[in-house]
């Protein structure tokens, strides 16, 4: 082998050795949603991305348990549909149903179990909303109308300059951002590669410089808006999001196990989708919200924040999408006091206070963006299923 070629081989070997961690992580991220790996990956994100533990502390919540069969069928698109068949179609990995604080149904699928720490994806955004309400109540953030750059001057050269926290909470920041998960070159997938290659999500947020419209004039789902909220929280409280989460929420709601946040290479929480918890603990957070932020005699999240954050106050969606939006929470069309958190690939916390129902569902649904033969999207199909479960348990009473 010529000396020049040998030198090139040695140089390439050195580059690979120095960057192997980043390269291997990128390869793992690129295969994250592969059909033969997605179920395992969604319960083992700490093997793919850096992570920071959320240690369980405080008194563990003891669920009253009175398991009762779930409904067998419900009406969907004018025909009887089997619940078990729909759960299978939705590629469900876990389902927990709580009625008036009692666990009435719990099931795990596809080789998963109750202690799996499952990735939340965008359900994580609703937890960030709760923390924001706490920071406002504590005076760490003076007003929801404050511009985010009051707390994070590093965003002054970005499209977030002078955008209010309210508009960011509403997903109406107006920044130009492509959220197409199926387009390799979309902004959301560029963000994923930054995360995989050990980049900074703060720097990525600051690099967004184009505006699509004036802030507050229309809602467009932009996941980086939630990271900007987390930047405000960190600056306002002087704590990492992880520490603030554990101190103010995780240690108080009765969590039954450790959780963890996936992070970027700076150690900052992947706030827009990186929370990893047991399905029972997702349900526990839903139960806290169902009770207006109260656990027993302790008000953990301000009741007025729970009320205002879970109703449709955001501007209309620019694409005409019919679901409502509050402060990082969703409302279905014709909502009857219902609201929910949702993450890609089928993660849900559905809360129906009037029915006394909380449903936590995890899934590995690779077709989550598609529609069925009747043109019904899978977000609507999930809500329809949840409403049928809520109706089924509407007359349920704790056994004597």
C-alpha positions as CSV (number, residue, x, y, z in Angstrom):
1,X,0.0,0.0,0.0
2,X,1.4,3.4,-0.9
3,X,2.3,5.7,1.9
4,X,-0.3,8.3,0.9
5,X,-3.1,5.7,0.9
6,X,-1.9,4.3,4.2
7,X,-1.9,7.7,5.7
8,X,-5.5,8.3,4.5
9,X,-6.6,5.0,6.1
10,X,-4.9,5.9,9.4
11,X,-6.6,9.4,9.3
12,X,-10.0,7.9,8.6
13,X,-9.5,5.4,11.4
14,X,-8.7,8.2,13.8
15,X,-11.7,10.2,12.7
16,X,-13.9,7.2,13.2
17,X,-12.4,6.5,16.6
18,X,-12.9,10.1,17.8
19,X,-16.4,10.4,16.5
20,X,-17.6,6.8,17.0
21,X,-20.0,7.7,19.8
22,X,-21.7,10.3,17.6
23,X,-21.8,8.1,14.6
24,X,-23.2,5.1,16.4
25,X,-25.8,7.2,18.0
26,X,-26.8,8.6,14.6
27,X,-27.1,5.1,13.3
28,X,-29.3,4.1,16.2
29,X,-31.5,7.2,15.8
30,X,-31.8,6.5,12.0
31,X,-33.1,3.0,12.9
32,X,-35.2,4.2,15.9
33,X,-38.6,3.6,14.1
34,X,-37.7,0.4,12.2
35,X,-40.4,-2.2,12.4
36,X,-38.3,-4.7,14.1
37,X,-36.8,-2.3,16.6
38,X,-39.4,0.3,17.5
39,X,-41.1,-1.5,20.4
40,X,-37.8,-2.2,22.1
41,X,-36.4,1.2,21.4
42,X,-39.4,3.0,22.8
43,X,-38.7,1.4,26.2
44,X,-34.9,1.8,26.1
45,X,-34.2,5.4,24.9
46,X,-31.4,5.6,27.4
47,X,-29.5,3.2,25.2
48,X,-29.9,5.6,22.3
49,X,-29.6,9.2,23.7
50,X,-27.9,10.7,26.7
51,X,-30.2,10.7,29.7
52,X,-30.6,12.2,33.2
53,X,-32.4,10.3,36.0
54,X,-35.5,11.5,37.7
55,X,-35.2,9.7,41.0
56,X,-38.4,8.6,42.7
57,X,-38.9,10.3,46.1
58,X,-41.7,11.0,48.5
59,X,-44.6,8.8,49.4
60,X,-45.6,6.4,46.6
61,X,-49.2,6.6,45.4
62,X,-51.1,3.5,46.2
63,X,-53.7,2.9,43.5
64,X,-57.0,1.4,44.6
65,X,-57.4,-1.5,42.2
66,X,-60.7,-3.0,41.1
67,X,-60.1,-4.5,37.6
68,X,-63.2,-4.7,35.4
69,X,-63.5,-5.9,31.8
70,X,-63.2,-3.2,29.2
71,X,-66.0,-2.7,26.6
72,X,-66.0,-5.3,23.9
73,X,-67.2,-3.2,21.0
74,X,-68.1,0.4,20.1
75,X,-69.5,2.3,17.1
76,X,-66.8,3.6,14.7
77,X,-67.7,5.1,11.3
78,X,-71.2,3.7,11.7
79,X,-70.2,0.1,12.4
80,X,-69.4,-2.1,15.4
81,X,-65.7,-2.3,16.1
82,X,-64.0,-4.6,18.5
83,X,-61.9,-2.8,21.1
84,X,-59.2,-5.5,21.1
85,X,-59.0,-5.2,17.3
86,X,-58.6,-1.4,17.4
87,X,-55.9,-1.7,20.1
88,X,-54.1,-4.1,17.9
89,X,-54.5,-1.8,14.8
90,X,-53.1,1.1,16.9
91,X,-50.1,-1.0,17.8
92,X,-50.8,-0.5,21.5
93,X,-48.1,-1.5,23.9
94,X,-49.8,-0.4,27.2
95,X,-53.2,0.7,28.3
96,X,-54.1,2.0,31.8
97,X,-57.6,3.1,32.7
98,X,-58.5,5.0,35.9
99,X,-62.1,5.7,37.0
100,X,-62.6,8.1,39.9
101,X,-59.1,7.4,41.1
102,X,-59.4,3.6,41.0
103,X,-57.4,1.5,38.5
104,X,-60.1,-0.4,36.6
105,X,-58.1,-1.7,33.6
106,X,-54.4,-2.4,32.9
107,X,-52.9,-4.3,30.0
108,X,-49.5,-4.6,28.3
109,X,-48.8,-5.9,24.8
110,X,-46.1,-7.0,22.4
111,X,-43.8,-8.3,25.1
112,X,-43.7,-5.1,27.2
113,X,-44.5,-4.9,30.9
114,X,-45.6,-2.5,33.7
115,X,-42.1,-1.4,34.6
116,X,-41.0,-0.4,31.2
117,X,-40.0,3.3,31.0
118,X,-41.7,4.4,27.9
119,X,-40.9,7.4,25.8
120,X,-43.5,10.1,26.0
121,X,-42.7,12.0,22.8
122,X,-44.8,15.1,22.7
123,X,-46.8,14.2,25.8
124,X,-43.8,15.7,27.5
125,X,-45.0,19.1,26.4
126,X,-47.9,18.9,28.7
127,X,-45.6,18.3,31.7
128,X,-43.7,21.4,30.7
129,X,-47.0,23.3,30.7
130,X,-47.5,22.3,34.4
131,X,-44.0,23.4,35.3
132,X,-44.7,26.8,33.6
133,X,-47.8,27.3,35.7
134,X,-45.8,26.6,38.8
135,X,-43.1,29.1,37.8
136,X,-45.7,31.8,37.1
137,X,-47.4,31.1,40.5
138,X,-44.0,31.3,42.3
139,X,-43.1,34.5,40.6
140,X,-40.1,33.1,38.8
141,X,-41.8,34.2,35.6
142,X,-43.4,37.5,36.0
143,X,-46.1,37.3,33.3
144,X,-47.1,34.9,30.5
145,X,-47.2,38.0,28.3
146,X,-43.4,38.6,28.8
147,X,-41.3,38.2,25.7
148,X,-39.2,35.0,25.9
149,X,-36.1,37.1,25.2
150,X,-36.6,38.9,28.6
151,X,-35.4,35.6,30.1
152,X,-33.3,34.2,27.2
153,X,-31.4,37.1,25.5
154,X,-29.6,34.5,23.4
155,X,-32.7,34.2,21.3
156,X,-32.7,37.9,20.3
157,X,-31.2,37.2,16.9
158,X,-33.7,34.5,16.2
159,X,-37.3,34.4,15.0
160,X,-38.3,34.2,18.7
161,X,-37.1,37.8,19.4
162,X,-39.9,39.6,21.4
163,X,-42.3,36.7,20.9
164,X,-44.5,36.4,24.1
165,X,-44.4,33.3,26.3
166,X,-48.2,33.1,25.7
167,X,-47.8,32.8,22.0
168,X,-45.1,30.2,22.4
169,X,-47.3,28.2,24.8
170,X,-50.1,28.4,22.2
171,X,-47.9,27.1,19.4
172,X,-48.5,30.5,17.7
173,X,-44.9,31.8,17.7
174,X,-45.1,32.4,14.0
175,X,-41.6,30.9,13.3
176,X,-41.0,29.1,10.1
177,X,-40.7,25.4,10.9
178,X,-41.4,22.1,9.0
179,X,-42.8,19.5,11.4
180,X,-43.1,16.7,8.8
181,X,-41.8,13.6,10.5
182,X,-41.8,11.6,7.3
183,X,-39.6,14.1,5.4
184,X,-35.9,13.4,6.0
185,X,-35.1,17.1,5.3
186,X,-37.8,18.6,7.5
187,X,-36.8,20.9,10.4
188,X,-38.0,18.4,13.0
189,X,-35.8,15.7,11.5
190,X,-32.8,18.1,11.3
191,X,-33.4,18.7,15.0
192,X,-33.3,14.9,15.6
193,X,-30.0,14.7,13.9
194,X,-28.6,17.5,16.0
195,X,-29.7,15.6,19.0
196,X,-28.2,12.4,17.7
197,X,-24.8,14.0,16.8
198,X,-24.4,15.6,20.2
199,X,-25.4,19.1,19.3
200,X,-27.1,21.7,21.4
201,X,-30.9,22.2,21.3
202,X,-30.4,25.7,22.6
203,X,-28.2,26.6,19.7
204,X,-30.6,24.9,17.3
205,X,-33.5,27.0,18.6
206,X,-31.4,30.2,18.3
207,X,-30.7,29.2,14.7
208,X,-34.3,29.5,13.6
209,X,-34.5,32.9,12.0
210,X,-37.4,32.9,9.6
211,X,-40.9,33.9,10.4
212,X,-43.9,32.4,8.6
213,X,-46.4,34.9,10.1
214,X,-46.8,37.4,12.9
215,X,-46.8,35.9,16.4
216,X,-50.3,35.2,17.8
217,X,-52.0,35.3,14.4
218,X,-52.3,31.6,13.7
219,X,-51.5,28.3,15.3
220,X,-48.9,26.1,13.7
221,X,-47.5,23.1,15.6
222,X,-43.8,23.8,16.2
223,X,-42.1,21.4,18.6
224,X,-39.2,23.8,19.2
225,X,-41.6,26.2,20.8
226,X,-41.6,23.8,23.8
227,X,-37.8,23.8,23.9
228,X,-37.9,27.6,24.1
229,X,-40.3,27.4,27.0
230,X,-37.8,25.1,28.7
231,X,-35.1,27.7,28.1
232,X,-37.3,30.3,29.8
233,X,-37.9,28.0,32.7
234,X,-34.2,27.2,33.2
235,X,-33.3,30.9,33.1
236,X,-36.1,32.0,35.3
237,X,-35.7,29.4,38.0
238,X,-31.9,28.9,37.9
239,X,-32.4,25.2,37.7
240,X,-32.2,22.5,35.1
241,X,-35.6,21.4,33.9
242,X,-34.9,18.0,35.4
243,X,-34.2,19.3,38.9
244,X,-37.2,21.6,38.7
245,X,-39.4,18.7,37.6
246,X,-38.2,16.5,40.4
247,X,-38.5,19.1,43.1
248,X,-41.9,20.5,42.1
249,X,-43.7,17.6,40.5
250,X,-42.1,14.2,40.5
251,X,-41.4,14.1,44.2
252,X,-45.0,15.2,45.0
253,X,-47.4,13.2,42.8
254,X,-46.5,9.8,44.3
255,X,-44.5,8.4,41.4
256,X,-43.9,4.7,41.7
257,X,-40.5,4.4,40.1
258,X,-37.5,6.4,38.8
259,X,-38.0,8.0,35.4
260,X,-35.5,9.8,33.1
261,X,-35.3,12.6,30.6
262,X,-33.4,12.1,27.4
263,X,-31.0,15.1,27.0
264,X,-28.8,16.8,24.5
265,X,-25.0,16.8,24.9
266,X,-25.2,19.9,27.1
267,X,-27.2,17.9,29.6
268,X,-30.4,19.9,28.9
269,X,-33.6,18.0,28.9
270,X,-35.2,17.1,25.6
271,X,-38.2,19.0,26.8
272,X,-40.4,18.6,23.8
273,X,-40.4,14.8,23.8
274,X,-37.8,13.2,26.0
275,X,-39.7,12.2,29.2
276,X,-39.6,8.5,29.9
277,X,-41.9,7.0,32.6
278,X,-44.0,4.0,33.4
279,X,-47.5,4.0,31.9
280,X,-49.0,4.0,35.4
281,X,-47.1,7.2,36.2
282,X,-48.4,8.9,33.0
283,X,-51.8,8.0,34.3
284,X,-50.9,9.4,37.7
285,X,-50.1,12.8,36.1
286,X,-53.4,12.6,34.3
287,X,-55.2,11.9,37.6
288,X,-53.5,15.0,39.1
289,X,-54.8,17.1,36.2
290,X,-58.3,15.5,36.5
291,X,-58.3,16.7,40.1
292,X,-57.5,20.3,39.3
293,X,-53.8,19.9,40.2
294,X,-54.5,18.5,43.7
295,X,-53.3,15.3,45.3
296,X,-55.3,14.7,48.4
297,X,-55.1,17.9,50.5
298,X,-52.0,19.2,48.6
299,X,-52.4,21.6,45.7
300,X,-49.4,20.7,43.5
301,X,-50.2,22.6,40.3
302,X,-52.3,25.8,40.7
303,X,-55.9,25.1,40.1
304,X,-56.4,28.2,38.0
305,X,-53.5,27.2,35.7
306,X,-55.0,23.7,35.2
307,X,-58.3,25.3,34.3
308,X,-56.9,27.9,31.8
309,X,-54.2,25.6,30.2
310,X,-56.7,22.8,29.3
311,X,-59.3,24.8,27.3
312,X,-59.1,26.0,23.7
313,X,-57.6,29.5,23.9
314,X,-55.1,29.3,21.1
315,X,-55.6,30.9,17.7
316,X,-57.1,28.7,15.0
317,X,-54.8,26.3,13.3
318,X,-53.4,27.7,10.0
319,X,-54.3,24.4,8.1
320,X,-57.8,24.2,9.5
321,X,-57.0,21.3,11.8
322,X,-60.2,20.9,13.9
323,X,-58.7,20.0,17.3
324,X,-58.4,22.8,19.8
325,X,-55.3,23.8,21.8
326,X,-54.6,25.4,25.1
327,X,-51.2,25.8,26.8
328,X,-49.5,22.6,25.5
329,X,-52.7,20.6,25.9
330,X,-55.2,19.4,23.2
331,X,-59.0,19.4,23.1
332,X,-61.0,17.2,20.7
333,X,-63.8,18.7,18.5
334,X,-67.0,19.2,20.4
335,X,-65.0,18.6,23.6
336,X,-67.2,18.1,26.7
337,X,-64.6,19.1,29.3
338,X,-62.1,16.7,27.8
339,X,-58.4,17.3,27.1
340,X,-55.4,15.2,26.3
341,X,-51.7,15.0,25.8
342,X,-50.4,13.3,22.7
343,X,-47.1,12.1,21.3
344,X,-46.2,10.7,17.9
345,X,-46.5,7.0,17.3
346,X,-49.5,6.8,19.6
347,X,-48.8,8.0,23.1
348,X,-51.8,9.5,25.0
349,X,-53.0,10.8,28.3
350,X,-56.7,11.4,27.9
351,X,-58.6,13.1,30.7
352,X,-62.4,13.4,31.0
353,X,-63.2,15.0,34.3
354,X,-67.0,14.8,33.9
355,X,-66.7,11.0,33.4
356,X,-64.0,10.7,36.1
357,X,-61.8,9.0,33.6
358,X,-58.1,9.0,32.9
359,X,-56.6,6.8,30.2
360,X,-52.8,6.4,29.6
361,X,-51.9,4.7,26.4
362,X,-48.5,3.9,24.8
363,X,-47.9,2.5,21.4
364,X,-45.4,1.9,18.6
365,X,-47.8,2.8,15.8
366,X,-45.7,3.5,12.6
367,X,-48.8,4.4,10.6
368,X,-50.0,7.1,13.1
369,X,-50.1,9.8,10.4
370,X,-52.3,7.8,8.0
371,X,-56.1,7.7,7.6
372,X,-58.4,4.7,7.3
373,X,-60.5,3.8,4.3
374,X,-63.2,6.2,5.4
375,X,-60.7,9.1,5.5
376,X,-60.6,9.2,9.4
377,X,-57.3,10.0,10.9
378,X,-55.8,8.0,13.7
379,X,-55.8,10.9,16.2
380,X,-59.6,11.0,15.8
381,X,-59.8,7.2,16.0
382,X,-57.9,7.2,19.3
383,X,-60.2,9.8,20.8
384,X,-63.2,7.9,19.6
385,X,-61.9,4.8,21.3
386,X,-61.2,6.7,24.5
387,X,-64.7,8.2,24.6
388,X,-66.2,4.7,24.2
389,X,-64.1,3.5,27.2
390,X,-65.2,6.5,29.2
391,X,-68.9,5.8,28.4
392,X,-68.4,2.1,29.2
393,X,-67.2,3.0,32.7
394,X,-69.6,5.9,33.2
395,X,-71.8,3.9,35.7
396,X,-69.0,2.0,37.3
397,X,-69.0,2.0,41.1
398,X,-66.3,0.8,43.4
399,X,-67.3,-2.8,44.5
400,X,-68.6,-3.1,48.1
